[in-house]
């Protein structure tokens, strides 16, 4: 079933874990943390990388710039886009935020044994482009970076279909539940309503999803797959298999299964 396929996906488990670690922290921290690893990043790319609605990202960057933590300059290669960089004040603020995050990190992983926490960090570190020493990084940081890398892997595999990783959950959920109210889709995917609205808009423009009237409540809209959307599902499943094969190639079969089990235990707590 489509929901089972989604629940088994390592990317889906990582996204849920990412939300768990960032739920109690400000999005400002998430943006600063990402910029510390990749300076000179475009505002649009950062929004897509972090899965933050573009309108919300504009407000976030406005606040960070006003606080003196971020500079925002026109991209000389594309005058319609902005490049973001962390200031010295931003780096100092990030250091203070990380101390708070470390306490949250221990709270989220409290029901894992010390050995399980170390193993989780080690396996997550293997998913990073430059693994480094897992012992010097927080679990939340490793989850975020592994989540971002799997998004990039997925985006690469889906590019020929004109899709992004963020579209997978919506398509698979609609296969099972359509016609489905947009609010229900947001709840199922653990995405804010503005966030899911952006995803749905993109799928509607691609001709894969249509907004119709909800048969149970004619006052509201419901979402359904178009004929083209249903045709694309077979290709989507093949792309997911390729993504999974690439991840298993990085981790190995046993480590991949072990990471899933540890993430499920983390999420169950």
N, C-alpha and C positions, 0 to 999 in steps of 0.2 A: 504494500500500500504506500501511497505517496508520503503520508505522515511518517511511516516507519523509515522510509528512505531518508527523509530529512533528519529524523532523530538519530539515525546511525551515523550521519555525516560528522566527521571530525570538525569541519568548519562550523557546523551548527553548534556543536558542544563548546567550541572555543568562543563563539560569539556570546553564548549564554554566560560562560565564565567571565568573559570580558565585561559584560553588563553587571555581573555580580560584584566585581572588583571596583568598577567605576560608579556604582549606584550611590555610594555615600560620599563620593568625591566630586569636586566641581569639574565641569567640562573645561574650565580654564586650565586646570592642572593637566588634563589629557592633551590639550593643545600645546602647552609649554613643553611637556614631556616629549611629544612627537617632534617639535621643532629643535629640541636639544640634539636629537639624533640626525635630523635632516634640515639644516639651515637653508635659506634661500628657496623655500618650497612655495609653490603657488597656492593661493587661498582655495581655489577650486579643487586642486589635487588633494590638499589636506582634508577638505570636507569629505571627499569621496573615500579617502583612505581611512578616515575615522568613522565613517558612516553617520556624519552629522548633517542635518538638513542645511542647505546652502544659506537660507535666510537666517537661521540660528547662528551659523558660522560667522556671518557678517557682524551680528551683534556681539558675539564673543570677541572677535578681533578688535572691534571698536573699543570694548572695555579694556582689553589687554594693552592696546595702544595708548589709551588715556592714562593707564596706570604706569606707563613707561616701560612695560615688559616686552613689547614687541614693536618692531618697525615694519611698516607696510609701504612698499614702494612699487611703482609701475614696473612691470617686466619689460626691459628694453627689447626683448624678442617678440613681445605681444602686448601692445599698449593697452589692450582691453583687460589684461589680467594683472593681479598684484603678486609680488613676492614677499613672503614673510620671513623675518629673521628675529632671533632672540637677542635682547639687549643684555648688558651685564646685570642690570637690575632684575631682569627676567630670570637669569640664571640663579641669582641669589634667592629670589622668591621660590623658584622651583626646588632649590635645596631644602628650604623650610617646609614646603608642601610635602616633599618626599618623606620627611620625618613623620608627619601625620599619616601618610599613606602606609608607612611601615607598621604602625599600630593597627590600621584597618586590615592590612595583609594578614597579621597574626589572628585577628578575629575571624576572618573569612575561612582560614585554613585550620581553625582550632580543632575540628573533629578529625583531621588527618593526623596520623602518628608522625613523629619527627622523621622517621625513615621514609614514609610515604611522601612527605613534603619535599624532602631532598630528592627523591626519585622523580617526582612531578617536575621539579625545577630542572633536573638534568634532561629529561625528555623534551620539555618545552625549549630548552636551550638548543637542542639539536635542530629545531625547526627554524632557528634564526640564520640569516645569511652568513653572519660571523658568530658562531656559537659562543666563544669566549668561556668565561668561568661562571657557571650558574650560581655558585655560592655567593657571589658579590651582587647578585641582582634579586630584587623582590619577586615573589611569585606573580603579583599583579603586573609588574613590568614585563615579565616573560610571557604571561598570557596575552597582554596587549600586543607585544611584538610578534608573537606566533600567529595571533589572529590577523594582524595586518599582512603578514607574509602569505598566509593562506588565501586572503582576499586577492592579493596580487597574482598568485598562481591560478586561482579560479578565473580572474578577469582575463588572463592570458589564454586559458583554454576556451573561454566563451566568446572571445572577440570575434571569431568568424561567424558567430550566430547573431552578432549585434547586441549581445547581452552582457551584463555584469553579474558578479557573484551575488550582489544584493537582490537580484531578480529571482533567484532560484526558489527561495522560501515561498514567495508569493505564488509563483506558477505551480509548485507542487501542492501547496495548500488549496488553491482554487481547483485543481484537478479533483481533489477529494470533496470539497465543500460547496463548490459553486452551484447555484448563485449564493454569494456570500456578502453580507454588508461590509463596508469598508472598516467600520469600527471593530467588527469581529475579526477581520483579517489582522488588524493591528494588534489585537489582544493575543491571537494565536502566535504571532511572530515576535511578541514582546518588543514592538516598535511603537513609537509615539504616532499619533494620528497624522501630524504634519509630515513625519518621516515616511509613513506608508502611503500618504497621498502623493508624495513625490515619486515613489516607486511605481505606483499605479499610473500616474500621468505618463511616465516613460513607457510603460507597457501598452498603454492605450495608443500612444503615438506610433509605437512599433506595430500596431495592428494585432496584438496578441491577446488583449483584454478589452472588454466592452463594459460600460456602465449601463445597467438597465434598472427597471423598477423591481424592488424587493417583492416577491409574490406574497409574503407574509405581512408586509406593511407598505402599502403603496405610497406612503409619504416619504419614503427614503429610497436611496439607490442601493443596488446590489451589483456585485462584480461577477463576471463570468468570462470564461475563456472563449475566444473566437475559434473558428475552424482552424485558422492558421496557428493559433496558440496551442490547440490540441495536437496538431501535426508536429509542432516543435518539441513537444514533451519527450518524444523518443530521442531526439538529438540532445536534449537537456540531460537525460539520464546517461547517455553515452559520454557526455562531457563530464558529468559527475564521476563516472567510472575512471576517466582519464585523470581527473584531479586526484582521486583516491590513489591511483597507481603511482602518481608522481610523489605523493606524500609517503606512501609505503616505500618507495625507492629511497627516500631521504632517511626514514626511521628504521625500516626493516619491519617485517610482519609482526613479530612478537612485541616489539617496542610500540608499534602502532596500537595493537590491542591493549597493551598495558596502559598507554596514555589515555585511551578512551575510558578504561575502567576507573582510572584515578580521577578523571574529569567528572564522570558520573557520580562518584562518591563525593567529590567536592560539591557538586550541584545539589545532591540529595541533602546535604547539610544545611 
